[in-house]
Amino acid sequence: MEPVIGIDLGTTYSAVATLDSGRPALIPSRAGARLTPSVVGFTAMGERVVGERAQILGDEAPERAAPATKRFIGKRWSAALEKAAKLVVPYPVLAGPQGEVRIKVAGRVMPLTQVSAMLLGELKLDAEAHFGRPVSKCVITVPANFDEGQRQATREAARIAGLEVMRLLNEPTAAAMAYGLVNSFQGRALVFDLGGGTFDVSVLEMENGVYEVRATGGDPQLGGDDFDARIVQWLVAQVPDLYREAVVKDRVSMQRLRYAAERAKRTLSDKPEAFISVSELGDHSSGEGRFCQLDTALTRAFFESLSEPLTTRCLDVCRQVLDAAKLTAQDIEAVMLVGGMTRMPLVRELVTRFFGHPPVTGVNPDEAVALGAAVHAAELSSRQGQTVLIDVASHTLSVGVLGGTVRKLIPRNSPVPATAKDAFLPGRTGQTQARIPVYQGESDFADECTKLGEVVLHELNVVNRADVPIEVSFELSNEGTLSVRAVDTTTGMAEALRIEARTTLSTSEVDSLKAEQAAYSEAQAEKDKALAIQTFPRVLDKAERLVRLLEKSAEENPSPEADTAVGQVKALLAQGRVAVRLQDTGQMAEVTRLLERLVALS
C-alpha cells in the first residue's frame, strides 16, 4: 500500500509520523531530528531554508526568517491584528488582494499558505526519504477552535505542497487517539493542549476503539508565544531609558529579546533561575551603531507571577468546556497534557490542583498530536474499522435574520454529521427574492460572526409574508463541509449552496505556487536520492558486523531464536545488495527500517 502519514503542523514545531507494525512512530527529519522548527527563511543568496537552518538564520538575521506564521493563517487582515503581531513576530503583517494576511520576509511578500506549504513540503520530503518513494496522502491536524477560513487555508497549503488531505483532524482528538492506542486507556479524558500559538481543550469518551468527543473549546490567541511576550515586556522595562524607545521600534532588537525570552522560558522548566544576556540592542536601521547590552536573571517564581493572567485564562477555558460537556472536574479520569508549554511546572501544578489528580504520562507532549494523526491516517487508508471517531462541530452555524441578529441552527459541540432545519418568513410584502446569509460564530449578532456565504431564492411571490414560509436546512459533514438548502414551501422552488473549501488565493496564483513548490521538491528529492545511494553502503557494513556478532552469539548460546535472527539479517543484507545494484532507494529505505527494528528488538 502507498504510505500514509500524519502531520502536526505546529506553531513552533512540526512533526510527521506513520504507523509502523501497528504502532505510531515519528519519522525523523533528513537531518536526524524528531521535530522540525516551524520556521521558513531565505539566506542573503536567496536560498530557501526550512526548519533548524531557518531557526538559526532567524537568530542571526531576524528579518530573513518567518516563525509562528500559523497564528495568522486563514485570517483577515486588520489594523488590530497588525498591531498585535508586532508583539510576537519579527516580520511585518500585510493585507493581501483578497483581504487575507500576507507577510514580508527577506524583502519578499508572501501569502501565509505558501509559507505553510514550504513547511509541509519539507515534512513530505522527510517522509519520502524515510520510505524511499513518493508520499501524498495524509491527515493534518489543526487546533480545535480553527474556523472554516483557517481550515481552508490549511488545505490550500497542502494542495500547494502536493499533498492529498484525507482529513483535517482536531489536535486534541489526535492526541487522545495516540494516548488511547499506546496506553490502552478507556474512560473519560480531557486533553489540555497548550502549544506555541493556540490553546485547545477537548473532553472525550474513549472505549473499545471509539473516540467520542463530548465538547471542545479553546483560545486561539493563547500559547507559548504569549508567555514569551510577558518576559519580553519585562526585559524591555529593564533596557536603559536612553535606548528603550529605539529598541521597541527596532525589529532586530525585539526579535533578539524574543529569542532570549524563549530560551529563558525553556530553562525555567528544569531550573529555578535563568540568566539572560542580550547584546546589540538599539536602532539597527540608522547605521549609527549605538547599542546597549542587557544582562539580567529571571527566577521561576517571578516568571510564574508574570504568567498568572495567562494560566488563569487556561483554567477558564477548562471550566467552559466542562460546562458544555455537562461534567465537573471530578468526572475526568485522565488529563492528557499536549504541547511544549505543558512542560512548565506551574501548568502541571494548576492541572493537578484543578482536577484533583496529576496528569497522565506515557506519550511525549510534543509528539502526541503527530502520532495520533498517523493512527487516523492509517485507519482512513485501510478502512479496517479498528477505531471510530465521533467528533463535534467546532463553531455554531446560523442564519442571519432581520435586525442584524442570527438564528442558530447547529450549535457548537453538536455531534457531526449533523442536520437541522427551520422556517423563516420573507422580510416584506412584494418581495421577489430572498437572500439567506449563513454565519459561523458564537455571538447572537451577525457582525460579530463570520459570514460563510448566502443562498439566494428567486421568483418569490410574497403577497402576505405569513403565507410564504421558507424552509432552510443545514447539513454538516464529518469533514466540516456545510450544505445549505432553501425551499419556498408554497411553490417547491429550491436553491442550494455547498459551503466548503473556499480559496483565499486566485487559481492562477495557486497554480504558480504549486509549480514552484513542485520544482523545489523535485530538486531536493534528487539530492536526497543521491545521498541515500552514497550512504547506504555504510548501513550494509553495519549489518555485516551485526551478522558476525549474532553468529558468534549463536555459537556460544545456541537457540532457534538466535539462528532466526542471523537468517533475518543475512536476508536483509542480500536484499540490500540487490538494492545497491539497482539503485532502488525504496528497497534501501525498507532494508534500513527493518534493520533498525531488528536492532531495537535485540
C-alpha positions as CSV (number, residue, x, y, z in Angstrom):
1,M,0.0,0.0,0.0
2,E,1.0,3.6,-0.6
3,P,2.4,5.1,2.6
4,V,0.1,7.4,4.5
5,I,1.3,9.9,7.1
6,G,0.1,12.1,9.9
7,I,1.3,15.7,10.2
8,D,1.2,18.0,13.1
9,L,1.7,21.4,11.6
10,G,2.5,23.4,14.7
11,T,3.1,27.0,15.5
12,T,6.6,26.4,17.0
13,Y,7.5,22.8,15.9
14,S,6.0,20.4,13.3
15,A,6.3,16.7,13.1
16,V,5.4,13.8,10.8
17,A,4.5,10.3,11.8
18,T,3.4,6.9,10.4
19,L,2.1,3.6,11.6
20,D,5.0,1.0,11.9
21,S,3.9,-2.6,12.7
22,G,0.7,-1.3,14.2
23,R,2.3,1.3,16.4
24,P,2.6,5.0,15.7
25,A,6.2,6.3,15.2
26,L,7.7,9.6,14.4
27,I,9.6,10.0,11.1
28,P,12.9,11.7,11.7
29,S,13.9,14.7,9.6
30,R,16.6,14.1,7.0
31,A,18.9,15.8,9.4
32,G,18.0,13.2,12.1
33,A,15.8,15.4,14.3
34,R,12.4,14.2,15.7
35,L,10.8,17.7,15.4
36,T,11.1,20.4,12.8
37,P,11.1,24.0,13.8
38,S,8.1,25.7,12.0
39,V,10.3,28.4,10.5
40,V,11.0,29.3,6.9
41,G,13.8,31.7,5.8
42,F,15.8,32.9,2.9
43,T,19.6,33.5,3.0
44,A,21.4,36.5,1.6
45,M,21.9,34.5,-1.6
46,G,18.2,33.8,-1.9
47,E,18.4,30.1,-0.9
48,R,15.3,28.8,0.9
49,V,15.9,27.2,4.3
50,V,13.4,25.4,6.4
51,G,13.4,24.1,9.9
52,E,16.5,24.1,12.0
53,R,18.6,26.0,9.5
54,A,15.9,28.7,9.2
55,Q,15.7,28.9,13.0
56,I,19.5,29.5,13.2
57,L,19.2,32.1,10.4
58,G,16.5,33.8,12.4
59,D,18.8,34.1,15.4
60,E,21.4,35.9,13.2
61,A,19.1,37.9,10.9
62,P,15.5,38.1,12.2
63,E,14.3,39.9,9.1
64,R,15.2,36.8,7.0
65,A,13.1,34.2,8.9
66,A,9.4,33.7,9.4
67,P,8.4,31.8,12.6
68,A,5.0,31.3,14.1
69,T,3.0,32.0,10.9
70,K,0.3,29.6,12.0
71,R,-1.0,32.3,14.3
72,F,-2.3,34.2,11.2
73,I,-3.2,31.6,8.6
74,G,-6.7,31.9,7.2
75,K,-7.4,35.2,9.0
76,R,-8.5,38.5,7.6
77,W,-6.0,41.4,7.9
78,S,-7.0,44.2,10.2
79,A,-5.1,47.1,11.9
80,A,-5.7,45.4,15.3
81,L,-4.2,42.2,14.0
82,E,-1.2,44.0,12.6
83,K,-0.7,45.8,16.0
84,A,-0.9,42.5,17.9
85,A,1.5,40.8,15.5
86,K,4.3,43.3,16.4
87,L,4.3,41.9,19.9
88,V,5.0,38.3,18.9
89,V,6.7,38.1,15.5
90,P,9.6,39.8,13.7
91,Y,8.1,40.3,10.3
92,P,5.5,42.8,9.0
93,V,2.0,41.6,8.6
94,L,0.3,43.0,5.4
95,A,-3.1,42.9,3.7
96,G,-3.3,40.7,0.5
97,P,-5.5,41.4,-2.6
98,Q,-8.5,39.5,-1.0
99,G,-8.0,41.0,2.4
100,E,-6.1,37.9,3.6
101,V,-2.9,38.2,5.7
102,R,0.5,38.2,4.0
103,I,3.9,38.6,5.4
104,K,7.1,40.3,4.3
105,V,10.3,38.3,4.9
106,A,13.8,38.8,3.3
107,G,12.2,41.5,1.1
108,R,9.5,39.1,-0.2
109,V,5.8,39.5,0.3
110,M,4.3,36.0,0.7
111,P,0.9,34.5,1.3
112,L,0.8,32.5,4.5
113,T,-0.4,29.4,2.7
114,Q,2.8,29.5,0.7
115,V,4.9,29.6,4.0
116,S,2.8,26.6,5.4
117,A,3.2,24.8,2.1
118,M,7.0,25.1,2.4
119,L,6.8,23.6,5.8
120,L,4.5,20.8,4.7
121,G,6.7,20.2,1.6
122,E,9.7,19.7,3.9
123,L,7.8,17.2,6.0
124,K,6.7,15.4,2.8
125,L,10.4,15.2,1.7
126,D,11.3,13.8,5.1
127,A,8.6,11.1,4.7
128,E,9.7,10.3,1.1
129,A,13.3,9.9,2.2
130,H,12.1,7.6,5.0
131,F,10.1,5.4,2.7
132,G,12.2,5.8,-0.4
133,R,9.2,6.5,-2.6
134,P,6.6,9.2,-3.2
135,V,4.1,10.1,-0.4
136,S,1.0,12.1,-1.0
137,K,-1.9,11.0,1.3
138,C,-2.0,12.5,4.8
139,V,-4.0,13.6,7.8
140,I,-3.1,17.1,9.0
141,T,-4.1,18.3,12.5
142,V,-5.5,21.7,13.3
143,P,-6.5,23.5,16.5
144,A,-10.0,22.5,17.6
145,N,-11.0,26.2,17.5
146,F,-9.8,26.8,13.9
147,D,-12.7,28.3,11.9
148,E,-13.7,27.5,8.3
149,G,-11.3,30.0,6.8
150,Q,-8.3,28.7,8.8
151,R,-9.1,25.1,7.9
152,Q,-9.5,26.0,4.3
153,A,-6.2,27.8,4.3
154,T,-4.5,24.7,5.7
155,R,-6.0,22.6,2.9
156,E,-4.8,25.1,0.4
157,A,-1.3,25.0,1.8
158,A,-1.4,21.2,1.5
159,R,-2.5,21.4,-2.2
160,I,0.4,23.7,-3.0
161,A,2.7,21.2,-1.2
162,G,1.4,18.3,-3.4
163,L,-0.4,16.6,-0.5
164,E,-3.8,15.0,-0.6
165,V,-5.6,15.7,2.7
166,M,-7.7,12.7,3.7
167,R,-9.0,14.6,6.7
168,L,-8.2,17.6,8.9
169,L,-8.2,16.3,12.5
170,N,-8.5,18.4,15.6
171,E,-5.3,18.4,17.6
172,P,-6.7,17.3,21.0
173,T,-8.6,14.5,19.4
174,A,-5.4,13.3,17.7
175,A,-3.5,13.4,21.0
176,A,-6.2,11.3,22.6
177,M,-6.1,8.7,19.8
178,A,-2.3,8.4,20.3
179,Y,-2.7,8.0,24.1
180,G,-5.5,5.6,23.8
181,L,-3.6,3.3,21.5
182,V,-0.3,3.5,23.3
183,N,-1.7,3.1,26.8
184,S,-4.9,1.1,26.1
185,F,-6.8,3.7,28.1
186,Q,-10.6,3.6,28.3
187,G,-12.7,6.1,30.1
188,R,-13.4,9.9,30.2
189,A,-10.4,12.0,29.3
190,L,-9.6,15.7,28.9
191,V,-6.9,16.9,26.6
192,F,-5.2,20.1,27.7
193,D,-3.3,21.3,24.6
194,L,-1.2,24.4,25.1
195,G,1.1,24.9,22.1
196,G,3.1,27.7,20.7
197,G,0.1,29.8,19.4
198,T,-3.2,28.3,20.5
199,F,-4.8,26.6,23.5
200,D,-7.4,23.8,23.0
201,V,-9.4,21.7,25.4
202,S,-11.4,18.7,24.5
203,V,-13.4,16.2,26.6
204,L,-13.6,12.7,25.1
205,E,-15.2,9.3,25.9
206,M,-12.8,6.5,24.9
207,E,-14.0,2.9,24.8
208,N,-13.0,-0.1,22.7
209,G,-11.5,2.0,19.9
210,V,-14.4,4.5,19.8
211,Y,-13.4,8.1,20.4
212,E,-16.4,10.3,21.1
213,V,-15.8,14.0,21.5
214,R,-18.2,15.4,24.1
215,A,-17.2,19.0,23.9
216,T,-14.3,21.2,22.7
217,G,-13.2,24.8,23.1
218,G,-10.2,27.0,23.3
219,D,-8.5,30.3,23.0
220,P,-7.0,31.0,19.5
221,Q,-4.7,33.7,20.9
222,L,-3.1,31.9,23.8
223,G,0.1,30.0,23.5
224,G,3.8,29.8,24.2
225,D,4.4,33.0,22.2
226,D,2.2,34.9,24.6
227,F,4.2,33.6,27.6
228,D,7.3,34.8,25.8
229,A,5.8,38.2,25.2
230,R,5.3,38.6,29.0
231,I,9.0,38.0,29.5
232,V,9.8,40.4,26.6
233,Q,7.8,43.2,28.2
234,W,9.7,42.7,31.5
235,L,13.0,42.8,29.6
236,V,12.1,46.0,27.7
237,A,11.4,47.6,31.0
238,Q,15.0,46.9,32.0
239,V,16.6,48.5,28.9
240,P,18.2,51.8,29.8
241,D,15.9,54.8,29.2
242,L,18.3,56.2,26.6
243,Y,17.8,53.1,24.4
244,R,14.4,51.9,25.2
245,E,12.3,53.7,22.6
246,A,14.8,52.7,19.8
247,V,14.7,49.1,21.0
248,V,10.9,48.9,20.9
249,K,10.8,50.2,17.4
250,D,13.6,48.0,16.1
251,R,12.6,44.6,14.8
252,V,16.0,43.1,15.1
253,S,16.4,44.1,18.7
254,M,12.9,42.9,19.6
255,Q,13.5,39.6,17.9
256,R,16.7,39.1,19.9
257,L,14.7,39.7,23.1
258,R,12.0,37.2,22.0
259,Y,14.7,34.5,21.3
260,A,16.2,35.3,24.7
261,A,12.8,35.1,26.4
262,E,12.0,31.7,24.8
263,R,15.4,30.2,25.9
264,A,14.9,31.5,29.4
265,K,11.3,30.0,29.5
266,R,12.7,26.6,28.4
267,T,15.4,26.8,31.0
268,L,12.9,27.5,33.8
269,S,11.1,24.3,33.1
270,D,14.1,22.5,34.6
271,K,15.9,25.0,36.7
272,P,14.8,27.6,39.3
273,E,16.6,30.5,37.6
274,A,17.7,31.5,34.1
275,F,20.4,34.1,33.3
276,I,19.7,36.3,30.3
277,S,22.2,38.2,28.2
278,V,21.3,40.1,25.0
279,S,23.8,42.2,23.1
280,E,23.5,44.9,20.4
281,L,20.1,46.3,21.4
282,G,19.3,49.5,19.7
283,D,18.4,51.0,16.3
284,H,19.9,48.7,13.6
285,S,18.3,50.7,10.7
286,S,20.0,54.1,11.3
287,G,23.6,52.8,10.9
288,E,24.8,54.9,13.8
289,G,25.8,51.8,15.8
290,R,24.7,53.0,19.2
291,F,23.8,49.8,21.1
292,C,23.5,48.6,24.7
293,Q,23.7,45.2,26.3
294,L,21.2,43.7,28.8
295,D,22.2,41.2,31.4
296,T,19.7,40.0,34.0
297,A,18.3,36.9,35.7
298,L,14.7,35.6,35.8
299,T,13.5,33.3,38.5
300,R,10.9,30.6,38.1
301,A,8.7,32.2,40.8
302,F,8.8,35.6,39.1
303,F,8.0,34.1,35.7
304,E,5.0,32.3,37.2
305,S,3.7,35.6,38.6
306,L,4.2,37.2,35.2
307,S,2.3,34.3,33.6
308,E,-0.6,34.3,36.1
309,P,-3.1,36.1,33.8
310,L,-2.4,33.5,31.0
311,T,-2.7,30.4,33.2
312,T,-5.9,31.8,34.6
313,R,-7.3,32.0,31.1
314,C,-6.3,28.3,30.6
315,L,-8.4,27.3,33.6
316,D,-11.3,29.5,32.4
317,V,-11.4,27.6,29.1
318,C,-11.4,24.2,31.0
319,R,-14.4,25.3,33.0
320,Q,-16.3,26.4,29.8
321,V,-15.6,23.1,28.1
322,L,-16.6,21.0,31.2
323,D,-19.8,23.1,31.4
324,A,-20.5,22.4,27.7
325,A,-20.0,18.7,28.3
326,K,-22.2,18.9,31.5
327,L,-19.4,17.5,33.6
328,T,-17.3,18.5,36.6
329,A,-13.5,18.3,37.1
330,Q,-14.1,15.3,39.3
331,D,-15.7,13.4,36.4
332,I,-12.5,13.4,34.4
333,E,-10.5,10.2,34.8
334,A,-7.4,11.2,32.9
335,V,-5.9,14.6,31.9
336,M,-3.5,14.5,28.9
337,L,-1.0,17.3,28.5
338,V,-0.1,18.2,24.9
339,G,2.2,20.9,23.6
340,G,5.6,22.2,24.7
341,M,4.1,24.8,27.1
342,T,2.7,22.0,29.3
343,R,6.3,21.3,30.4
344,M,6.0,24.4,32.5
345,P,5.9,23.2,36.2
346,L,3.2,25.8,37.0
347,V,0.9,24.4,34.3
348,R,1.3,20.8,35.7
349,E,0.6,22.1,39.3
350,L,-2.5,24.0,38.2
351,V,-3.9,21.0,36.4
352,T,-3.2,18.7,39.4
353,R,-5.0,21.1,41.7
354,F,-7.9,21.8,39.4
355,F,-8.7,18.1,38.6
356,G,-7.6,16.6,41.9
357,H,-5.0,14.3,40.4
358,P,-1.8,14.6,38.3
359,P,-1.9,14.5,34.5
360,V,-1.2,11.1,32.9
361,T,2.2,10.3,31.3
362,G,3.2,7.9,28.6
363,V,3.2,10.0,25.4
364,N,5.6,12.8,24.7
365,P,3.5,16.0,24.7
366,D,5.5,17.3,21.7
367,E,4.8,14.2,19.7
368,A,1.3,13.0,20.7
369,V,-0.6,15.0,18.0
370,A,1.5,13.7,15.1
371,L,1.3,10.2,16.4
372,G,-2.5,10.4,16.7
373,A,-2.7,11.8,13.2
374,A,-0.7,8.8,11.9
375,V,-3.2,6.5,13.7
376,H,-6.1,8.1,12.0
377,A,-4.4,8.3,8.6
378,A,-3.8,4.5,8.7
379,E,-7.4,3.9,9.7
380,L,-8.8,6.0,6.9
381,S,-6.5,4.3,4.4
382,S,-7.1,0.7,5.5
383,R,-10.8,1.2,6.5
384,Q,-10.5,-1.7,8.9
385,G,-12.8,-0.1,11.4
386,Q,-10.5,-0.6,14.4
387,T,-11.1,3.0,15.5
388,V,-14.2,5.1,15.2
389,L,-14.1,8.9,15.7
390,I,-17.3,10.8,16.6
391,D,-16.4,14.5,16.5
392,V,-18.4,17.7,17.2
393,A,-19.0,21.0,15.4
394,S,-16.2,23.4,16.5
395,H,-18.4,26.5,15.8
396,T,-22.1,27.4,15.9
397,L,-23.7,27.7,12.4
398,S,-26.6,30.2,12.0
399,V,-28.8,32.0,9.6
400,G,-28.9,35.8,9.6
401,V,-32.3,37.4,10.3
402,L,-33.8,40.9,10.4
403,G,-32.3,43.3,13.0
404,G,-28.7,42.2,12.5
405,T,-29.1,39.1,14.6
406,V,-28.7,35.4,13.8
407,R,-30.8,32.3,14.5
408,K,-28.7,29.3,15.4
409,L,-29.4,26.0,13.7
410,I,-26.4,23.8,14.5
411,P,-24.9,24.8,18.0
412,R,-21.3,24.4,18.8
413,N,-20.3,20.9,20.1
414,S,-23.2,19.2,18.2
415,P,-22.1,15.7,17.2
416,V,-21.2,15.5,13.5
417,P,-22.5,14.6,11.0
418,A,-25.4,17.0,11.9
419,T,-28.6,18.2,10.2
420,A,-31.0,20.9,11.2
421,K,-33.8,22.9,9.6
422,D,-36.1,25.8,10.4
423,A,-38.7,28.0,8.7
424,F,-38.2,31.7,8.0
425,L,-40.6,34.4,6.7
426,P,-39.7,36.9,3.9
427,G,-38.8,40.4,5.1
428,R,-41.6,42.3,3.4
429,T,-44.7,42.0,1.2
430,G,-44.0,42.2,-2.5
431,Q,-40.5,40.6,-2.2
432,T,-39.4,38.7,-5.3
433,Q,-36.2,37.2,-3.9
434,A,-34.8,36.2,-0.5
435,R,-31.1,36.4,0.5
436,I,-30.3,33.9,3.3
437,P,-26.9,34.6,4.8
438,V,-25.1,31.8,6.6
439,Y,-22.8,32.6,9.6
440,Q,-20.3,30.9,11.8
441,G,-19.6,32.0,15.3
442,E,-20.9,32.1,18.9
443,S,-22.4,35.6,19.0
444,D,-26.1,36.4,18.6
445,F,-25.1,39.3,16.3
446,A,-24.3,38.9,12.7
447,D,-21.5,41.5,12.6
448,E,-19.7,39.6,15.3
449,C,-19.7,36.3,13.4
450,T,-18.0,35.1,10.2
451,K,-20.2,35.1,7.1
452,L,-19.6,31.9,5.1
453,G,-21.9,32.7,2.2
454,E,-25.6,33.1,1.2
455,V,-28.3,31.3,-0.6
456,V,-30.5,33.4,-2.9
457,L,-34.0,32.2,-3.6
458,H,-35.5,33.8,-6.7
459,E,-39.1,34.1,-8.1
460,L,-40.9,34.6,-4.9
461,N,-44.4,35.9,-4.9
462,V,-45.0,37.4,-1.5
463,V,-48.5,38.8,-1.2
464,N,-48.6,38.1,2.5
465,R,-45.4,37.3,4.5
466,A,-47.1,34.7,6.6
467,D,-48.2,32.7,3.6
468,V,-44.7,32.2,2.1
469,P,-42.6,30.3,4.7
470,I,-39.1,29.5,3.5
471,E,-37.6,26.3,4.9
472,V,-33.8,26.4,5.4
473,S,-31.9,23.2,6.1
474,F,-28.3,22.7,7.1
475,E,-26.2,19.5,6.7
476,L,-22.8,19.4,8.2
477,S,-20.5,16.6,7.3
478,N,-17.6,14.9,9.2
479,E,-15.2,17.0,7.1
480,G,-16.8,20.2,8.3
481,T,-18.4,20.8,4.9
482,L,-21.7,22.6,5.2
483,S,-24.5,22.2,2.6
484,V,-27.4,24.7,2.8
485,R,-30.8,24.3,1.1
486,A,-33.6,26.8,1.0
487,V,-37.1,25.9,-0.3
488,D,-40.1,28.1,-1.0
489,T,-42.7,25.8,0.6
490,T,-45.6,27.2,-1.4
491,T,-44.1,26.5,-4.8
492,G,-41.4,24.0,-4.1
493,M,-38.8,26.3,-5.7
494,A,-35.4,25.5,-4.1
495,E,-31.8,26.7,-4.1
496,A,-28.8,25.0,-2.6
497,L,-25.3,26.1,-1.6
498,R,-22.4,23.9,-0.7
499,I,-20.0,25.9,1.6
500,E,-16.7,24.1,1.6
501,A,-13.0,24.9,0.9
502,R,-13.0,28.4,-0.5
503,T,-9.6,29.5,-1.6
504,T,-8.1,32.8,-0.4
505,L,-5.8,32.9,-3.4
506,S,-6.6,33.2,-7.1
507,T,-6.5,30.0,-9.1
508,S,-3.6,31.3,-11.2
509,E,-1.6,32.1,-8.0
510,V,-2.2,28.7,-6.5
511,D,-1.1,27.0,-9.8
512,S,2.0,29.2,-9.8
513,L,2.9,28.4,-6.2
514,K,2.3,24.7,-6.8
515,A,4.6,24.6,-9.8
516,E,7.3,26.5,-7.8
517,Q,7.0,24.1,-4.9
518,A,7.0,21.0,-7.2
519,A,10.2,22.2,-8.9
520,Y,11.9,22.8,-5.5
521,S,10.7,19.4,-4.2
522,E,11.9,17.6,-7.3
523,A,15.4,19.2,-7.0
524,Q,15.6,18.3,-3.3
525,A,14.4,14.7,-3.9
526,E,17.2,14.2,-6.4
527,K,19.7,15.4,-3.8
528,D,18.1,13.1,-1.2
529,K,18.3,10.1,-3.6
530,A,21.9,10.7,-4.4
531,L,22.7,11.0,-0.7
532,A,20.8,7.8,0.1
533,I,22.8,5.9,-2.6
534,Q,26.0,7.3,-1.2
535,T,25.4,6.5,2.4
536,F,23.5,3.1,2.2
537,P,26.8,1.0,1.9
538,R,27.5,2.2,5.5
539,V,24.2,0.6,6.5
540,L,25.3,-2.7,4.9
541,D,28.7,-2.5,6.6
542,K,26.9,-2.2,10.0
543,A,24.6,-5.1,9.0
544,E,27.7,-7.3,8.2
545,R,29.2,-6.5,11.6
546,L,25.8,-7.3,13.2
547,V,25.8,-10.7,11.4
548,R,29.2,-11.6,12.8
549,L,28.1,-10.6,16.3
550,L,24.9,-12.6,16.0
551,E,26.8,-15.7,14.6
552,K,29.3,-15.5,17.5
553,S,26.4,-15.2,20.0
554,A,24.6,-18.2,18.3
555,E,27.7,-20.3,18.6
556,E,28.1,-19.5,22.3
557,N,24.4,-19.8,23.1
558,P,22.7,-21.9,20.5
559,S,19.0,-21.5,20.2
560,P,16.3,-21.4,17.4
561,E,15.8,-17.7,18.1
562,A,19.5,-16.9,17.6
563,D,19.5,-18.8,14.3
564,T,16.4,-17.0,13.2
565,A,18.0,-13.6,13.9
566,V,21.1,-14.5,11.9
567,G,18.9,-15.6,9.0
568,Q,16.9,-12.4,9.1
569,V,19.9,-10.1,9.0
570,K,21.5,-12.2,6.2
571,A,18.3,-12.0,4.1
572,L,18.2,-8.2,4.6
573,L,21.9,-8.0,3.6
574,A,21.1,-9.8,0.4
575,Q,18.1,-7.6,-0.3
576,G,20.3,-4.5,0.4
577,R,23.0,-5.6,-2.1
578,V,20.3,-6.0,-4.8
579,A,19.0,-2.6,-4.0
580,V,22.5,-1.1,-4.4
581,R,22.9,-2.8,-7.8
582,L,19.5,-1.5,-8.9
583,Q,19.9,1.9,-7.1
584,D,16.5,1.2,-5.7
585,T,16.1,3.8,-2.9
586,G,12.7,2.3,-1.9
587,Q,14.4,-1.0,-1.1
588,M,17.2,0.7,0.6
589,A,14.8,2.6,2.9
590,E,12.9,-0.6,3.7
591,V,16.1,-2.6,4.5
592,T,17.3,0.3,6.7
593,R,14.0,0.4,8.6
594,L,13.9,-3.4,9.1
595,L,17.5,-3.5,10.3
596,E,16.8,-0.7,12.8
597,R,13.8,-2.7,14.1
598,L,15.8,-5.8,14.5
599,V,18.5,-3.9,16.4
600,A,15.8,-2.4,18.6
601,L,14.3,-5.8,19.4
602,S,17.7,-7.4,20.1
